[in-house]
Amino acid sequence: MNFFKKLRESISSKAEAVTNKFKEGLQKTTSAFAEKMDDLLRRHKKIDEAFYEELEEVLISADVGVSTVMELIDDLRAEVKKQKLEDAGQLKPILSEKLVALLKGEGAQTDLRMSPDGLTVILFVGVNGVGKTTTIGKLAHRLKSEGKSVLMAAGDTFRAGAIEQLEVWGQRVGVDVIKQQAGSDPAAVIYDAVQAAKQRKVDVLLCDTAGRLQNKTNLMEELNKIYRVIGREVPGAPHEVLLVVDATTGQNALSQAKLFGEKTGVTGLVLSKLDGTAKGGIAIAIRHELNIPVKFVGLGEKVDDLQPFDAEQFVHALFAGLVTEEDVQDAG
């Protein structure tokens, strides 16, 4: 009995730590959103047209995205009519349920896709300055702490200091980096890294690539070359193509995700710097409008501040005291 009690306590403690991580990391978004929602619900006791219009404004100001907000408001109207609701306060759990549903989407895998046998290759793409290299270092740390052997490939051979930056992360988390000289062919670096990963029988290879603008054709062609090299050497790879976007750029992050999604076969998103924005609703917009799952979020500067994305925890943190934990659990 004592063993199971300790196990339950341990699981509960870890779950609470994750919840707190989200709450702390989303403090800017939470305080801004909760303050506006609280003000809205205090001033509007009844659900009327003025209430819907202001709710629309609150959601759009949190960067939830115009088309997503319109759909959400339509859903809420239908639910209010169906349940014959009149009190605005009754909408809180319903709104949380709708947001969780939007974030979960349909059929998309939120866990990392890992090779069932042999090497898993994960490719990272995105524009410069979004925190791509930092994200790779943090994911290497996370995977290593889960008992996996990891190797990193310095495929960004163009940006000054990119190779050195990845090496610093490698030293910090105790993971080797495969590299060549600055200016080398990125596909050749990735080829070398794949061979090294095979020889060393590592579990996961994390590949950095040059920050590229979505409209630069030659850089996109270079990325396709990297794809071909990986696919030829490891059938079925890359197992994930993770697009890193900076959450603080709001709607610009959404437009980047759209263009990269069309051109590079993105399988998942990492929202970096989510702790630095008061507009965390961008996670909802990207998830809903592009049907690409958010797999990780960056919630701080520490090595363990890259967290797997959890829709319920996100909504719970977003609403803070406005919606109870039971409401969010019911929504899941």
MORA-V523935 format. One record per residue. N is the residue number from 1. PSI is psi in whole degrees, -180 to 180 (999 if undefined). Layout:
((N;PSI) (N;PSI))
This chain:
((1;-42) (2;-38) (3;-49) (4;-34) (5;-45) (6;-39) (7;-46) (8;-43) (9;-39) (10;-45) (11;-44) (12;-41) (13;-42) (14;-42) (15;-40) (16;-38) (17;-41) (18;-44) (19;-45) (20;-37) (21;-46) (22;-45) (23;-47) (24;-44) (25;-28) (26;22) (27;-43) (28;-48) (29;-46) (30;-50) (31;-41) (32;-47) (33;-47) (34;-40) (35;-46) (36;-41) (37;-42) (38;-44) (39;-42) (40;-47) (41;-27) (42;-37) (43;-27) (44;101) (45;-32) (46;151) (47;104) (48;-175) (49;-39) (50;-38) (51;-48) (52;-42) (53;-42) (54;-37) (55;-42) (56;-46) (57;-42) (58;-45) (59;-42) (60;-39) (61;-22) (62;8) (63;29) (64;-24) (65;131) (66;-51) (67;-36) (68;-42) (69;-44) (70;-44) (71;-41) (72;-45) (73;-41) (74;-43) (75;-42) (76;-41) (77;-46) (78;-40) (79;-41) (80;-44) (81;-45) (82;-44) (83;-2) (84;48) (85;147) (86;-34) (87;126) (88;-32) (89;-26) (90;-13) (91;-16) (92;-56) (93;-32) (94;-42) (95;-42) (96;-40) (97;-44) (98;-40) (99;-41) (100;-43) (101;-42) (102;-43) (103;-34) (104;-36) (105;-159) (106;124) (107;-11) (108;140) (109;122) (110;-23) (111;157) (112;136) (113;119) (114;145) (115;131) (116;-26) (117;131) (118;-158) (119;134) (120;130) (121;126) (122;125) (123;135) (124;132) (125;165) (126;170) (127;169) (128;147) (129;8) (130;-7) (131;29) (132;-50) (133;-41) (134;-41) (135;-42) (136;-46) (137;-42) (138;-37) (139;-37) (140;-43) (141;-45) (142;-48) (143;-40) (144;-39) (145;-19) (146;4) (147;9) (148;148) (149;136) (150;147) (151;146) (152;145) (153;126) (154;73) (155;-5) (156;93) (157;3) (158;-45) (159;131) (160;125) (161;-3) (162;-42) (163;-46) (164;-39) (165;-42) (166;-37) (167;-39) (168;-43) (169;-40) (170;-45) (171;-39) (172;-40) (173;1) (174;43) (175;133) (176;150) (177;128) (178;127) (179;168) (180;-173) (181;154) (182;139) (183;-4) (184;166) (185;117) (186;-38) (187;-34) (188;-38) (189;-46) (190;-39) (191;-50) (192;-41) (193;-40) (194;-44) (195;-44) (196;-40) (197;-40) (198;-47) (199;-40) (200;-5) (201;45) (202;161) (203;-42) (204;134) (205;122) (206;120) (207;119) (208;150) (209;162) (210;140) (211;128) (212;147) (213;146) (214;-26) (215;7) (216;101) (217;-44) (218;-36) (219;-36) (220;-37) (221;-38) (222;-40) (223;-40) (224;-35) (225;-41) (226;-44) (227;-51) (228;-42) (229;-47) (230;-46) (231;-35) (232;-39) (233;-28) (234;95) (235;133) (236;-7) (237;160) (238;143) (239;-26) (240;141) (241;105) (242;122) (243;122) (244;124) (245;148) (246;113) (247;-26) (248;-13) (249;-1) (250;-124) (251;-24) (252;-34) (253;-38) (254;-43) (255;-37) (256;-46) (257;-38) (258;-52) (259;-43) (260;-38) (261;-39) (262;-36) (263;-21) (264;8) (265;44) (266;134) (267;-16) (268;163) (269;148) (270;121) (271;103) (272;159) (273;30) (274;-24) (275;-14) (276;8) (277;148) (278;7) (279;54) (280;-7) (281;-12) (282;-29) (283;-39) (284;-44) (285;-48) (286;-46) (287;-45) (288;-45) (289;-28) (290;-10) (291;35) (292;125) (293;141) (294;119) (295;-35) (296;155) (297;142) (298;120) (299;23) (300;-175) (301;-17) (302;160) (303;-27) (304;18) (305;8) (306;116) (307;140) (308;139) (309;135) (310;115) (311;-46) (312;-45) (313;-37) (314;-49) (315;-40) (316;-45) (317;-39) (318;-41) (319;-16) (320;-120) (321;-5) (322;-30) (323;135) (324;161) (325;-34) (326;-38) (327;-46) (328;-38) (329;-40) (330;-37) (331;-31) (332;999))
